[in-house]
Amino acid sequence: MATEIPWRLSGEYFENCSCDVVCPCLVSAAPPLTSRPTEGFCNVPLIFHVESGHYGDIALDGLNVFVILHSPGVMADGDWSIAAYIDERADDAQTEALTAIFTGAAGGPMAAFTPLIGKHLGVRKVPIAFRIDGKTRSAEIPGILHMSVDPLPTMHPSGETWANLGHPVSPDKMALAVGAAGNTFRDHGMRWDTSGKNGLYASIQWSNQP
């Protein structure tokens, strides 16, 4: 089984969901994922760059992955849809490994979402560009994704606001951000515009081992 294969990776991630800043699904007086999303639903694009990693003896260095999650209502109620997009540079073994890791099938952080997922929309191989320019994170998939986030304005001299939100992707340290104008996703019969909406970013250190 996939969960028996030891794997580990480190890299960078950002997202730009459909909620207003700050996302009530994560930050509110109610328990996490139990508040109503600001639009009544939640569309969450998550973009990842693997700086270094391995799945068993399969190297994953330098590859990018994009995952979408759609929740039709309160996130804790489940019935999410998921789709994954794997860097076209990945060979067959790398594609299988990245799919297992980033859909949660191989354990690790993304497995926290699997009980909430009701529909798998499939996996595609696409060209994924991922860039960090100062504090700006951006990604591009021709014809599918155009996305960029910047840190929320802050009085802190670092120019960033960091919080330990408990988000499975990076529970202990995540920067609050906002989506840039023109942020869009279109595929699977959906079209999202997350311009000016809630964003997050962080470095990640993942593994399915203790």
N, C-alpha and C positions, 0 to 999 in steps of 0.2 A: 504494500500500500504506500501511497505517496507520503503519508505522515511518518513512515518509518525511515525515510531518507533524511539525514541531517543536513540542514542548510543554514546559511548565515549571509547577511548582506548589510551594507551601509551605503548611505547616499543622501539624496535630497528629495523633498516632496512639497507640493503646494496644492491648494484647492480653492475654489470660488463657487460657493453654493448659491441657491436661489433666495436665501433669507436676507432680510435687512441686517445691517450691522447693529448690534452684535447678535449672532444667531441664537434664538431662544431654545433651539433643540439642545444646545450645549450649555448656555448660560441663562438661567432664569431662577425664579423662586421655586420652581417645580423640579422634581428629579430629572436627570439627563434623559433626553429623547422623549419625554412625556408632554412637553409643551406643544401647542399647535404651531407649525411653521408659519412664518409671516405671510406666505402666499397660499397656505392651506395644503401645500405639498412640499416636498423637498427634492430638488435636483442637485446632485453632488458630483461634480467632476473632480477626480483626484489624479494628479500627474506625478510620476516618480522617475528619478534618475538613479540608477545603481552605479555608484562609483566603484565598488568592489563587492564581490560576493561569489558564493558557490552553492550549488545544489548537488550534494554528493561530490562527485569529481567533475561536475560540469561548471565551468567558469561563466559568470554572469557580468563581468566587468564592463562598464561603459554603456549598458543597454538601458533603454527607456520603456516605460509602461504607462498606459493611461486606462483608468477604470471609471465607469459611470455607475452611480447608484441613483435610482429613482424611487422615492417613497410617496405613495398616493395620498398620504395623510400624516397623522402623528407617527413619528418614526418608530416608536416602541410597539406600535400595532402591527408592524411587519408588512408582508406582501410587497417587499421591495423587488425591483428589477435590477439586474446587473449585466454589464457588458464589459469586456476587456479588449484592449488594443495592445498588441505586442510589436516592439521595434522590428521593422522588416529586416534588419541586419542579423537578427537571431536565427540560428540554424534550428533544425527540428527539435533537437534535444533541449536547447535553450528555451525554445518556445513552450515546450511541454512543462519545463521547470518553472518558468515565469508565470504561466497560466495557473499552475498549482499553487504557487505562493500568493499571487495577487487576487485570486478568487477565494482564498481561505482553505482550499482543499488540502494543502500541505501543512496546516497548522500555522502558528505564528499570529501576529496582530490581526490580519484580515479575517481570521477564523471567528473573531468576535461578532462579525456581521452575519455569518452564515445562517444562524437561526431565524433571522429576519428576512431572508431572501426567498421569494416565491417564484421568481421567473429568471431564467438565464437566457440572455439574448444572444449569446455566442461570443466567439473570439475572432479578431481580425488581425492580420499582419499589415502594418502601415508604416510609412516613414514618420517618425516622431522626432521633432527638434525640441530640445530642452535647453534653456539658457538662464544663467544667473548673471545679472549686470548690476553690481552694487547690491542694493537691497531689493531690486526688482527681480521677480521670477516670471518666466514666460515660457510658453510652449505653443507649437504649431503642428497641426496635421492637415495637409492640404485638403480643402473641401469638407473637412469635418470639424476641426477645432482651431480656434484662435483665442488665446487666453493669457492674461498677465495680471499679476497682483503686486501691490506695493504695501508697505507697512502703514497701519493707521497713524494719523498724525498724533504726536505725543510731545509732552514737555520734557521727557527724559532725554538726556544728552546722547544716548545711544541711537536715538531715532527709531527705536522699536519698543513695542509693548509685549512682554513675554508672560505667559500664564501656564499653570499646570492644570489643564482642563480635563485630564483623564481620557482624552481622545485616544482610541486604540492605536492610531498611527504613531503618535508620539505623546504618551501620557503625561510626562513630567515637564516638557518645555515646548511651547508652541507660540509663534508670533501671531498676533492679531493683524489682519490685513484687509484690504479692500480691492475689489476687482476693477480693472481699468475699463475705460469706454471701449466699446466694440468687442467685448468678450462674448463669444458665441460658440455653441456646439450644435451640430445638426447631423443626425443619423437615426436609424431605427424608427423612422416616422416622427421623430421629435425634433424640435428646434428650441434651444434655450438661449436666452440672453441674460447673462449674469453681470452686466456692467454695473458698477457701483454697489454691488452686493457683497455679502460677507466673504472674507477670505482668511486663510490660515497658511502658515508655512513652517517647516522645521527640517532639521537634519534627522535622519533615522538610523537606528541600529536595530536590526531585526534578526530573530532566530527562532527556530522551533525546538531548540535545546534549552535545558535549564541554565 
